[in-house]
Amino acid sequence: MQSTLLKTKICGITNLEDALNACEAGADAIGFVFYEKSPRYINPSAAKDIIKKLPPFVKVVGLFVNVNSEDVNRICQQCNIDIAQIHFDADIEFFDDLEVPFLRVVRATCKEDIVKYSDNYCLVDAFVKSFGGEGKRVALEWFDNIDCSKIILAGGLSSENLHELKPYNFYGVDVSSGVEISKGKKDKTKVKEFIANAKSL
C-alpha cells in the first residue's frame, strides 16, 4: 500500500491556460519541453512568462534533449526552473556540472534498463526516436519484483489505464499526449480526470 499520494506531472505545457488548469486540478508539477524538434516545444522566454504567473508550491520541470550543461543551467536560471529533466544519455561530467536538481530519464527498451538506475529517483519512459510524447507504453511486467518507490512512470498513460499501476507503488506519473486535444494543447477535463484518478490509487 502506498504511504503517500501518487505524484502527478503534466508535461508539454505550451500556454498559460493549460498551465493554470493543471495547477488548479492539483498537479504536483508541470513540464516545459525545451527541445526544438518537439511539437510541444516552447521557447524559454515564453516559458518564463508562464512560470511567473503560476501559484506557489507547484514544481516546474524543464525537459532537455542533446544539449550541454551550460545551456541547461542558463535556461533553468532564466526561467526559474526547479528541476531539469534530462531526456538523453549524458556522461558523469555533464551531471556534475549541473547547477540545478535533475531527473534522469530512462528510455526503456527492456527490464534491464529500468534496474540500472532503480536506486535513484528517475523517470522511466518507453523508448521512441522522437524522445517521448508519442503515447507509447512501457511494459508493466518489466516492473515486477522491482522497488518502484523512486520511479516516475511516463508513456501512454491516461485516466482510463491508471488503475493498472496500483500494485507497483510508483512514486509518480507523467503524462502529456494522454491528456491532449492536439499536440501541445491540453484537454481540461482529461487533465482533471487524470489527476483525480492518480490521487485515488
PALUM-456129 format. One line per 4 residues: number of its first residue (from 1); their letters; for each residue x, y, z of C-alpha. Coordinates in Angstrom, 3 decimals, always signed. Layout:
<rs>
NUM	a	X/Y/Z ~ ...
</rs>
This chain:
<rs>
1	mqst	+0.000/+0.000/+0.000 ~ +1.279/+3.484/-0.858 ~ +2.055/+5.697/+2.090 ~ +1.719/+8.916/+0.086
5	llkt	-0.391/+10.074/-2.810 ~ +0.920/+9.357/-6.280 ~ +2.716/+12.463/-7.576 ~ +1.463/+13.843/-10.899
9	kicg	+3.237/+15.830/-13.585 ~ +1.542/+17.346/-16.629 ~ +4.186/+17.737/-19.329 ~ +4.338/+19.544/-22.659
13	itnl	+2.765/+22.772/-21.425 ~ +2.744/+25.434/-24.161 ~ +0.335/+28.084/-22.874 ~ -0.795/+29.793/-19.680
17	edal	-4.349/+28.434/-19.738 ~ -3.171/+24.822/-19.749 ~ -0.623/+25.557/-17.027 ~ -3.196/+27.145/-14.715
21	nace	-5.750/+24.408/-15.396 ~ -3.178/+21.749/-14.440 ~ -2.330/+23.595/-11.228 ~ -5.999/+24.069/-10.361
25	agad	-6.612/+20.355/-10.916 ~ -3.907/+19.519/-8.375 ~ -0.798/+18.745/-10.451 ~ +2.342/+18.428/-8.349
29	aigf	+4.498/+19.530/-11.272 ~ +4.202/+20.895/-14.777 ~ +6.731/+20.416/-17.542 ~ +8.070/+22.560/-20.360
33	vfye	+9.808/+20.997/-23.371 ~ +12.939/+22.848/-24.482 ~ +13.600/+20.516/-27.422 ~ +13.067/+22.357/-30.694
37	kspr	+12.137/+19.253/-32.700 ~ +9.188/+18.508/-30.421 ~ +5.668/+19.659/-31.374 ~ +5.370/+20.712/-27.723
41	yinp	+8.466/+22.913/-27.816 ~ +8.275/+26.252/-26.052 ~ +10.998/+28.883/-26.169 ~ +12.494/+29.896/-22.812
45	saak	+11.139/+33.439/-22.977 ~ +7.533/+32.217/-23.400 ~ +8.016/+29.636/-20.644 ~ +9.354/+32.317/-18.304
49	diik	+6.233/+34.446/-18.847 ~ +4.009/+31.492/-17.920 ~ +6.080/+30.437/-14.912 ~ +5.884/+33.936/-13.398
53	klpp	+2.093/+33.564/-13.193 ~ +1.971/+30.138/-11.569 ~ +0.780/+29.612/-7.989 ~ +3.318/+28.598/-5.333
57	fvkv	+4.103/+25.001/-4.337 ~ +3.886/+23.600/-7.881 ~ +7.224/+22.301/-9.164 ~ +8.384/+23.474/-12.581
61	vglf	+10.316/+20.986/-14.704 ~ +12.305/+21.720/-17.865 ~ +12.848/+18.881/-20.352 ~ +16.159/+18.907/-22.244
65	vnvn	+17.476/+16.804/-25.128 ~ +21.015/+16.751/-26.550 ~ +22.274/+19.998/-25.042 ~ +25.286/+20.872/-22.928
69	sedv	+25.202/+21.569/-19.202 ~ +25.786/+25.305/-19.756 ~ +22.569/+25.573/-21.760 ~ +20.613/+23.683/-19.104
73	nric	+21.957/+25.904/-16.332 ~ +21.296/+29.097/-18.298 ~ +17.705/+28.242/-19.241 ~ +16.829/+26.957/-15.773
77	qqcn	+18.157/+30.149/-14.196 ~ +16.459/+32.356/-16.802 ~ +13.061/+30.682/-16.394 ~ +13.215/+29.816/-12.688
81	idia	+13.032/+26.065/-13.396 ~ +13.084/+23.836/-10.303 ~ +14.194/+20.553/-11.902 ~ +15.976/+19.705/-15.151
85	qihf	+14.627/+16.551/-16.788 ~ +17.498/+15.064/-18.785 ~ +15.979/+13.074/-21.627 ~ +19.185/+11.748/-23.207
89	dadi	+22.282/+9.774/-22.303 ~ +24.888/+12.037/-20.748 ~ +28.211/+11.402/-19.041 ~ +29.045/+11.909/-15.363
93	effd	+30.777/+15.222/-16.101 ~ +27.559/+16.613/-17.575 ~ +25.591/+15.854/-14.414 ~ +28.408/+17.118/-12.174
97	dlev	+28.283/+20.468/-13.991 ~ +24.541/+20.958/-13.495 ~ +23.695/+23.713/-11.031 ~ +20.062/+22.656/-10.593
101	pflr	+18.412/+19.477/-9.301 ~ +17.931/+16.992/-12.115 ~ +15.843/+13.985/-13.000 ~ +17.392/+11.326/-15.187
105	vvra	+15.143/+9.783/-17.853 ~ +15.445/+6.087/-18.662 ~ +14.241/+5.401/-22.202 ~ +13.490/+1.763/-21.554
109	tcke	+13.811/-0.969/-24.159 ~ +13.904/-3.848/-21.644 ~ +13.666/-4.594/-17.915 ~ +17.446/-4.297/-17.520
113	divk	+17.279/-0.608/-18.468 ~ +14.998/+0.059/-15.503 ~ +17.102/-1.785/-12.945 ~ +20.182/+0.233/-13.904
117	ysdn	+19.067/+3.374/-12.026 ~ +16.494/+1.943/-9.607 ~ +18.406/+3.202/-6.549 ~ +17.879/+6.831/-7.594
121	yclv	+14.808/+8.857/-8.466 ~ +14.298/+8.592/-12.202 ~ +11.624/+8.855/-14.855 ~ +11.023/+5.761/-16.980
125	dafv	+9.593/+6.279/-20.458 ~ +9.205/+3.962/-23.433 ~ +11.977/+4.304/-25.981 ~ +10.927/+6.233/-29.094
129	ksfg	+13.204/+8.024/-31.554 ~ +11.372/+11.296/-31.004 ~ +12.251/+11.302/-27.265 ~ +8.747/+10.725/-25.940
133	gegk	+5.351/+12.273/-26.413 ~ +4.112/+9.520/-28.723 ~ +1.931/+7.707/-26.218 ~ +3.969/+4.502/-26.309
137	rval	+3.670/+2.430/-23.137 ~ +6.329/+0.684/-21.098 ~ +5.551/-2.981/-20.435 ~ +4.311/-3.085/-16.844
141	ewfd	+5.628/-6.608/-16.307 ~ +9.127/-5.123/-16.509 ~ +8.456/-3.603/-13.076 ~ +7.523/-6.895/-11.429
145	nidc	+9.637/-7.545/-8.313 ~ +11.279/-4.094/-8.570 ~ +11.098/-1.380/-5.912 ~ +9.234/+1.345/-7.823
149	skii	+9.051/+3.838/-4.963 ~ +11.587/+6.142/-6.680 ~ +10.269/+5.693/-10.224 ~ +8.102/+8.170/-12.117
153	lagg	+6.328/+6.371/-14.941 ~ +5.655/+8.050/-18.295 ~ +4.458/+6.913/-21.694 ~ +0.975/+6.003/-22.859
157	lsse	-0.783/+6.845/-19.607 ~ -4.372/+8.073/-19.424 ~ -7.098/+8.345/-16.810 ~ -8.538/+5.071/-18.139
161	nlhe	-5.446/+2.918/-17.556 ~ -4.003/+4.372/-14.353 ~ -5.701/+1.671/-12.266 ~ -3.256/-0.842/-13.755
165	lkpy	-0.417/+0.852/-11.826 ~ -1.859/+0.293/-8.357 ~ +0.179/-2.845/-7.495 ~ +3.517/-1.193/-8.296
169	nfyg	+3.769/+1.698/-5.805 ~ +5.305/+4.171/-8.266 ~ +6.479/+7.497/-6.872 ~ +4.705/+9.419/-9.605
173	vdvs	+3.259/+9.557/-13.103 ~ +3.992/+11.882/-16.015 ~ +1.514/+12.491/-18.828 ~ +1.481/+14.568/-21.998
177	sgve	-0.299/+13.100/-25.034 ~ -2.798/+11.220/-22.842 ~ -4.496/+14.475/-21.792 ~ -4.363/+16.391/-25.074
181	iskg	-6.839/+17.655/-27.633 ~ -3.937/+18.056/-30.069 ~ -0.166/+18.075/-29.686 ~ +0.676/+20.900/-27.310
185	kkdk	-2.927/+21.681/-26.340 ~ -4.380/+20.074/-23.211 ~ -7.955/+18.974/-22.590 ~ -9.051/+20.491/-19.265
189	tkvk	-11.439/+17.639/-18.480 ~ -8.848/+14.949/-19.263 ~ -6.258/+16.697/-17.088 ~ -8.698/+16.907/-14.185
193	efia	-9.740/+13.253/-14.535 ~ -6.135/+12.046/-14.856 ~ -5.015/+13.798/-11.676 ~ -8.094/+12.732/-9.718
197	naks	-7.642/+9.103/-10.743 ~ -3.931/+9.178/-9.928 ~ -4.566/+10.609/-6.474 ~ -7.182/+7.949/-5.750
201	l	-4.839/+4.987/-6.287
</rs>
